[in-house]
Amino acid sequence: MSDHSETNIATADALTLLLHNQHAICAAIEELTKWLYENGVGNVAANAIAAMETLDRNAQDITDAIMRLRQF
């Protein structure tokens, strides 16, 4: 295996771990958002939803990059 392939695999593995962390953060924000809405803090909850939307948008791009790295 070439150094380039090993580097791609290591990078893809690191990105995969970051993606898992991103999903966990999104799940935590979702739980907090639910609590905020239930406790009458809708404006803060709306900001949390915006953060989750950003995480969701970026998750697909990270997944695509992981797949490209694993193809080499």
KOLGU-4560 file (N, C-alpha, C; in nm, 3 decimals, padded with zeros to 5 digits):
<recs>
<n_xx: 00.085 n_yy: -00.118 n_zz: 00.000 ca_xx: 00.000 ca_yy: 00.000 ca_zz: 00.000 c_xx: 00.089 c_yy: 00.124 c_zz: 00.000 mol: A seq: 1 type: MET>
<n_xx: 00.060 n_yy: 00.218 n_zz: -00.084 ca_xx: 00.142 ca_yy: 00.338 ca_zz: -00.094 c_xx: 00.116 c_yy: 00.432 c_zz: 00.022 mol: A seq: 2 type: SER>
<n_xx: 00.209 n_yy: 00.522 n_zz: 00.042 ca_xx: 00.192 ca_yy: 00.622 ca_zz: 00.148 c_xx: 00.067 c_yy: 00.706 c_zz: 00.126 mol: A seq: 3 type: ASP>
<n_xx: 00.039 n_yy: 00.735 n_zz: -00.004 ca_xx: -00.078 ca_yy: 00.817 ca_zz: -00.036 c_xx: -00.206 c_yy: 00.745 c_zz: 00.007 mol: A seq: 4 type: HIS>
<n_xx: -00.215 n_yy: 00.614 n_zz: -00.019 ca_xx: -00.333 ca_yy: 00.537 ca_zz: 00.020 c_xx: -00.346 c_yy: 00.530 c_zz: 00.171 mol: A seq: 5 type: SER>
<n_xx: -00.235 n_yy: 00.511 n_zz: 00.239 ca_xx: -00.238 ca_yy: 00.506 ca_zz: 00.385 c_xx: -00.282 c_yy: 00.641 c_zz: 00.443 mol: A seq: 6 type: GLU>
<n_xx: -00.236 n_yy: 00.747 n_zz: 00.381 ca_xx: -00.277 ca_yy: 00.881 ca_zz: 00.426 c_xx: -00.426 c_yy: 00.901 c_zz: 00.403 mol: A seq: 7 type: THR>
<n_xx: -00.476 n_yy: 00.857 n_zz: 00.287 ca_xx: -00.620 ca_yy: 00.869 ca_zz: 00.259 c_xx: -00.702 c_yy: 00.790 c_zz: 00.361 mol: A seq: 8 type: ASN>
<n_xx: -00.658 n_yy: 00.670 n_zz: 00.393 ca_xx: -00.730 ca_yy: 00.587 ca_zz: 00.488 c_xx: -00.730 c_yy: 00.653 c_zz: 00.626 mol: A seq: 9 type: ILE>
<n_xx: -00.615 n_yy: 00.703 n_zz: 00.669 ca_xx: -00.606 ca_yy: 00.769 ca_zz: 00.799 c_xx: -00.694 c_yy: 00.894 c_zz: 00.803 mol: A seq: 10 type: ALA>
<n_xx: -00.694 n_yy: 00.969 n_zz: 00.695 ca_xx: -00.777 ca_yy: 01.089 ca_zz: 00.687 c_xx: -00.925 c_yy: 01.052 c_zz: 00.690 mol: A seq: 11 type: THR>
<n_xx: -00.962 n_yy: 00.951 n_zz: 00.613 ca_xx: -01.102 ca_yy: 00.906 ca_zz: 00.610 c_xx: -01.145 c_yy: 00.855 c_zz: 00.747 mol: A seq: 12 type: ALA>
<n_xx: -01.057 n_yy: 00.782 n_zz: 00.815 ca_xx: -01.089 ca_yy: 00.733 ca_zz: 00.949 c_xx: -01.111 c_yy: 00.849 c_zz: 01.046 mol: A seq: 13 type: ASP>
<n_xx: -01.025 n_yy: 00.951 n_zz: 01.038 ca_xx: -01.040 ca_yy: 01.067 ca_zz: 01.126 c_xx: -01.169 c_yy: 01.143 c_zz: 01.095 mol: A seq: 14 type: ALA>
<n_xx: -01.198 n_yy: 01.160 n_zz: 00.967 ca_xx: -01.322 ca_yy: 01.228 ca_zz: 00.929 c_xx: -01.445 c_yy: 01.148 c_zz: 00.974 mol: A seq: 15 type: LEU>
<n_xx: -01.436 n_yy: 01.017 n_zz: 00.969 ca_xx: -01.547 ca_yy: 00.933 ca_zz: 01.014 c_xx: -01.573 c_yy: 00.955 c_zz: 01.163 mol: A seq: 16 type: THR>
<n_xx: -01.467 n_yy: 00.961 n_zz: 01.241 ca_xx: -01.484 ca_yy: 00.987 ca_zz: 01.384 c_xx: -01.545 c_yy: 01.125 c_zz: 01.408 mol: A seq: 17 type: LEU>
<n_xx: -01.498 n_yy: 01.224 n_zz: 01.332 ca_xx: -01.555 ca_yy: 01.359 ca_zz: 01.344 c_xx: -01.703 c_yy: 01.360 c_zz: 01.304 mol: A seq: 18 type: LEU>
<n_xx: -01.737 n_yy: 01.284 n_zz: 01.203 ca_xx: -01.876 ca_yy: 01.275 ca_zz: 01.160 c_xx: -01.963 c_yy: 01.212 c_zz: 01.270 mol: A seq: 19 type: LEU>
<n_xx: -01.910 n_yy: 01.107 n_zz: 01.335 ca_xx: -01.983 ca_yy: 01.046 ca_zz: 01.446 c_xx: -02.004 c_yy: 01.147 c_zz: 01.558 mol: A seq: 20 type: HIS>
<n_xx: -01.900 n_yy: 01.226 n_zz: 01.586 ca_xx: -01.912 ca_yy: 01.330 ca_zz: 01.688 c_xx: -02.018 c_yy: 01.432 c_zz: 01.647 mol: A seq: 21 type: ASN>
<n_xx: -02.019 n_yy: 01.468 n_zz: 01.520 ca_xx: -02.115 ca_yy: 01.565 ca_zz: 01.470 c_xx: -02.257 c_yy: 01.514 c_zz: 01.489 mol: A seq: 22 type: GLN>
<n_xx: -02.280 n_yy: 01.386 n_zz: 01.460 ca_xx: -02.413 ca_yy: 01.328 ca_zz: 01.480 c_xx: -02.453 c_yy: 01.330 c_zz: 01.628 mol: A seq: 23 type: HIS>
<n_xx: -02.357 n_yy: 01.302 n_zz: 01.715 ca_xx: -02.385 ca_yy: 01.304 ca_zz: 01.859 c_xx: -02.418 c_yy: 01.445 c_zz: 01.906 mol: A seq: 24 type: ALA>
<n_xx: -02.344 n_yy: 01.543 n_zz: 01.857 ca_xx: -02.371 ca_yy: 01.683 ca_zz: 01.893 c_xx: -02.511 c_yy: 01.723 c_zz: 01.845 mol: A seq: 25 type: ILE>
<n_xx: -02.545 n_yy: 01.683 n_zz: 01.725 ca_xx: -02.678 ca_yy: 01.715 ca_zz: 01.671 c_xx: -02.787 c_yy: 01.652 c_zz: 01.756 mol: A seq: 26 type: CYS>
<n_xx: -02.767 n_yy: 01.530 n_zz: 01.800 ca_xx: -02.867 ca_yy: 01.463 ca_zz: 01.885 c_xx: -02.881 c_yy: 01.536 c_zz: 02.018 mol: A seq: 27 type: ALA>
<n_xx: -02.770 n_yy: 01.581 n_zz: 02.074 ca_xx: -02.775 ca_yy: 01.655 ca_zz: 02.201 c_xx: -02.847 c_yy: 01.788 c_zz: 02.182 mol: A seq: 28 type: ALA>
<n_xx: -02.818 n_yy: 01.858 n_zz: 02.073 ca_xx: -02.886 ca_yy: 01.986 ca_zz: 02.046 c_xx: -03.036 c_yy: 01.962 c_zz: 02.028 mol: A seq: 29 type: ILE>
<n_xx: -03.071 n_yy: 01.852 n_zz: 01.964 ca_xx: -03.212 ca_yy: 01.820 ca_zz: 01.943 c_xx: -03.284 c_yy: 01.802 c_zz: 02.078 mol: A seq: 30 type: GLU>
<n_xx: -03.220 n_yy: 01.732 n_zz: 02.170 ca_xx: -03.279 ca_yy: 01.712 ca_zz: 02.303 c_xx: -03.292 c_yy: 01.846 c_zz: 02.377 mol: A seq: 31 type: GLU>
<n_xx: -03.191 n_yy: 01.928 n_zz: 02.368 ca_xx: -03.197 ca_yy: 02.060 ca_zz: 02.432 c_xx: -03.305 c_yy: 02.148 c_zz: 02.370 mol: A seq: 32 type: LEU>
<n_xx: -03.319 n_yy: 02.139 n_zz: 02.239 ca_xx: -03.420 ca_yy: 02.217 ca_zz: 02.169 c_xx: -03.560 c_yy: 02.179 c_zz: 02.217 mol: A seq: 33 type: THR>
<n_xx: -03.582 n_yy: 02.050 n_zz: 02.231 ca_xx: -03.712 ca_yy: 02.003 ca_zz: 02.281 c_xx: -03.738 c_yy: 02.060 c_zz: 02.420 mol: A seq: 34 type: LYS>
<n_xx: -03.638 n_yy: 02.055 n_zz: 02.506 ca_xx: -03.654 ca_yy: 02.108 ca_zz: 02.642 c_xx: -03.681 c_yy: 02.258 c_zz: 02.638 mol: A seq: 35 type: TRP>
<n_xx: -03.610 n_yy: 02.330 n_zz: 02.553 ca_xx: -03.629 ca_yy: 02.475 ca_zz: 02.543 c_xx: -03.773 c_yy: 02.509 c_zz: 02.502 mol: A seq: 36 type: LEU>
<n_xx: -03.823 n_yy: 02.440 n_zz: 02.400 ca_xx: -03.961 ca_yy: 02.464 ca_zz: 02.356 c_xx: -04.060 c_yy: 02.433 c_zz: 02.468 mol: A seq: 37 type: TYR>
<n_xx: -04.038 n_yy: 02.323 n_zz: 02.537 ca_xx: -04.129 ca_yy: 02.283 ca_zz: 02.645 c_xx: -04.126 c_yy: 02.381 c_zz: 02.761 mol: A seq: 38 type: GLU>
<n_xx: -04.019 n_yy: 02.457 n_zz: 02.774 ca_xx: -04.004 ca_yy: 02.550 ca_zz: 02.885 c_xx: -04.017 c_yy: 02.696 c_zz: 02.841 mol: A seq: 39 type: ASN>
<n_xx: -04.078 n_yy: 02.717 n_zz: 02.726 ca_xx: -04.113 ca_yy: 02.851 ca_zz: 02.683 c_xx: -04.000 c_yy: 02.939 c_zz: 02.635 mol: A seq: 40 type: GLY>
<n_xx: -03.894 n_yy: 02.879 n_zz: 02.588 ca_xx: -03.781 ca_yy: 02.958 ca_zz: 02.539 c_xx: -03.766 c_yy: 02.932 c_zz: 02.388 mol: A seq: 41 type: VAL>
<n_xx: -03.872 n_yy: 02.963 n_zz: 02.316 ca_xx: -03.879 ca_yy: 02.933 ca_zz: 02.173 c_xx: -03.775 c_yy: 03.004 c_zz: 02.090 mol: A seq: 42 type: GLY>
<n_xx: -03.739 n_yy: 03.127 n_zz: 02.128 ca_xx: -03.641 ca_yy: 03.200 ca_zz: 02.047 c_xx: -03.503 c_yy: 03.135 c_zz: 02.054 mol: A seq: 43 type: ASN>
<n_xx: -03.468 n_yy: 03.084 n_zz: 02.171 ca_xx: -03.340 ca_yy: 03.013 ca_zz: 02.184 c_xx: -03.347 c_yy: 02.880 c_zz: 02.111 mol: A seq: 44 type: VAL>
<n_xx: -03.461 n_yy: 02.815 n_zz: 02.119 ca_xx: -03.480 ca_yy: 02.688 ca_zz: 02.049 c_xx: -03.465 c_yy: 02.707 c_zz: 01.898 mol: A seq: 45 type: ALA>
<n_xx: -03.514 n_yy: 02.818 n_zz: 01.846 ca_xx: -03.501 ca_yy: 02.846 ca_zz: 01.703 c_xx: -03.355 c_yy: 02.857 c_zz: 01.663 mol: A seq: 46 type: ALA>
<n_xx: -03.273 n_yy: 02.917 n_zz: 01.748 ca_xx: -03.130 ca_yy: 02.925 ca_zz: 01.720 c_xx: -03.066 c_yy: 02.785 c_zz: 01.720 mol: A seq: 47 type: ASN>
<n_xx: -03.112 n_yy: 02.702 n_zz: 01.811 ca_xx: -03.060 ca_yy: 02.565 ca_zz: 01.817 c_xx: -03.097 c_yy: 02.488 c_zz: 01.691 mol: A seq: 48 type: ALA>
<n_xx: -03.216 n_yy: 02.510 n_zz: 01.640 ca_xx: -03.258 ca_yy: 02.444 ca_zz: 01.516 c_xx: -03.170 c_yy: 02.489 c_zz: 01.400 mol: A seq: 49 type: ILE>
<n_xx: -03.137 n_yy: 02.617 n_zz: 01.397 ca_xx: -03.047 ca_yy: 02.665 ca_zz: 01.292 c_xx: -02.911 c_yy: 02.596 c_zz: 01.301 mol: A seq: 50 type: ALA>
<n_xx: -02.863 n_yy: 02.573 n_zz: 01.422 ca_xx: -02.735 ca_yy: 02.503 ca_zz: 01.439 c_xx: -02.745 c_yy: 02.359 c_zz: 01.389 mol: A seq: 51 type: ALA>
<n_xx: -02.857 n_yy: 02.293 n_zz: 01.418 ca_xx: -02.876 ca_yy: 02.156 ca_zz: 01.370 c_xx: -02.883 c_yy: 02.151 c_zz: 01.218 mol: A seq: 52 type: MET>
<n_xx: -02.946 n_yy: 02.249 n_zz: 01.157 ca_xx: -02.953 ca_yy: 02.253 ca_zz: 01.011 c_xx: -02.813 c_yy: 02.266 c_zz: 00.950 mol: A seq: 53 type: GLU>
<n_xx: -02.728 n_yy: 02.345 n_zz: 01.012 ca_xx: -02.590 ca_yy: 02.359 ca_zz: 00.964 c_xx: -02.516 c_yy: 02.225 c_zz: 00.977 mol: A seq: 54 type: THR>
<n_xx: -02.533 n_yy: 02.158 n_zz: 01.091 ca_xx: -02.469 ca_yy: 02.027 ca_zz: 01.109 c_xx: -02.518 c_yy: 01.928 c_zz: 01.003 mol: A seq: 55 type: LEU>
<n_xx: -02.646 n_yy: 01.929 n_zz: 00.976 ca_xx: -02.702 ca_yy: 01.838 ca_zz: 00.876 c_xx: -02.646 c_yy: 01.866 c_zz: 00.736 mol: A seq: 56 type: ASP>
<n_xx: -02.640 n_yy: 01.994 n_zz: 00.700 ca_xx: -02.587 ca_yy: 02.030 ca_zz: 00.567 c_xx: -02.442 c_yy: 01.985 c_zz: 00.553 mol: A seq: 57 type: ARG>
<n_xx: -02.364 n_yy: 02.007 n_zz: 00.656 ca_xx: -02.222 ca_yy: 01.973 ca_zz: 00.648 c_xx: -02.197 c_yy: 01.823 c_zz: 00.657 mol: A seq: 58 type: ASN>
<n_xx: -02.285 n_yy: 01.750 n_zz: 00.720 ca_xx: -02.268 ca_yy: 01.605 ca_zz: 00.735 c_xx: -02.261 c_yy: 01.536 c_zz: 00.599 mol: A seq: 59 type: ALA>
<n_xx: -02.344 n_yy: 01.577 n_zz: 00.506 ca_xx: -02.342 ca_yy: 01.513 ca_zz: 00.374 c_xx: -02.211 c_yy: 01.541 c_zz: 00.302 mol: A seq: 60 type: GLN>
<n_xx: -02.161 n_yy: 01.663 n_zz: 00.312 ca_xx: -02.034 ca_yy: 01.695 ca_zz: 00.247 c_xx: -01.919 c_yy: 01.617 c_zz: 00.310 mol: A seq: 61 type: ASP>
<n_xx: -01.922 n_yy: 01.600 n_zz: 00.440 ca_xx: -01.818 ca_yy: 01.521 ca_zz: 00.508 c_xx: -01.827 c_yy: 01.375 c_zz: 00.462 mol: A seq: 62 type: ILE>
<n_xx: -01.949 n_yy: 01.323 n_zz: 00.454 ca_xx: -01.968 ca_yy: 01.185 ca_zz: 00.408 c_xx: -01.915 c_yy: 01.168 c_zz: 00.266 mol: A seq: 63 type: THR>
<n_xx: -01.944 n_yy: 01.262 n_zz: 00.180 ca_xx: -01.894 ca_yy: 01.256 ca_zz: 00.042 c_xx: -01.742 c_yy: 01.257 c_zz: 00.038 mol: A seq: 64 type: ASP>
<n_xx: -01.680 n_yy: 01.339 n_zz: 00.120 ca_xx: -01.534 ca_yy: 01.345 ca_zz: 00.123 c_xx: -01.475 c_yy: 01.214 c_zz: 00.173 mol: A seq: 65 type: ALA>
<n_xx: -01.538 n_yy: 01.154 n_zz: 00.273 ca_xx: -01.492 ca_yy: 01.024 ca_zz: 00.325 c_xx: -01.498 c_yy: 00.919 c_zz: 00.213 mol: A seq: 66 type: ILE>
<n_xx: -01.608 n_yy: 00.918 n_zz: 00.140 ca_xx: -01.623 ca_yy: 00.819 ca_zz: 00.033 c_xx: -01.519 c_yy: 00.839 c_zz: -00.075 mol: A seq: 67 type: MET>
<n_xx: -01.489 n_yy: 00.964 n_zz: -00.111 ca_xx: -01.387 ca_yy: 00.991 ca_zz: -00.213 c_xx: -01.250 c_yy: 00.942 c_zz: -00.165 mol: A seq: 68 type: ARG>
<n_xx: -01.218 n_yy: 00.968 n_zz: -00.038 ca_xx: -01.088 ca_yy: 00.925 ca_zz: 00.015 c_xx: -01.078 c_yy: 00.772 c_zz: 00.017 mol: A seq: 69 type: LEU>
<n_xx: -01.185 n_yy: 00.706 n_zz: 00.048 ca_xx: -01.181 ca_yy: 00.559 ca_zz: 00.058 c_xx: -01.176 c_yy: 00.491 c_zz: -00.080 mol: A seq: 70 type: ARG>
<n_xx: -01.204 n_yy: 00.565 n_zz: -00.187 ca_xx: -01.199 ca_yy: 00.508 ca_zz: -00.321 c_xx: -01.055 c_yy: 00.494 c_zz: -00.371 mol: A seq: 71 type: GLN>
<n_xx: -00.964 n_yy: 00.567 n_zz: -00.314 ca_xx: -00.825 ca_yy: 00.564 ca_zz: -00.363 c_xx: -00.742 c_yy: 00.465 c_zz: -00.290 mol: A seq: 72 type: PHE>
</recs>
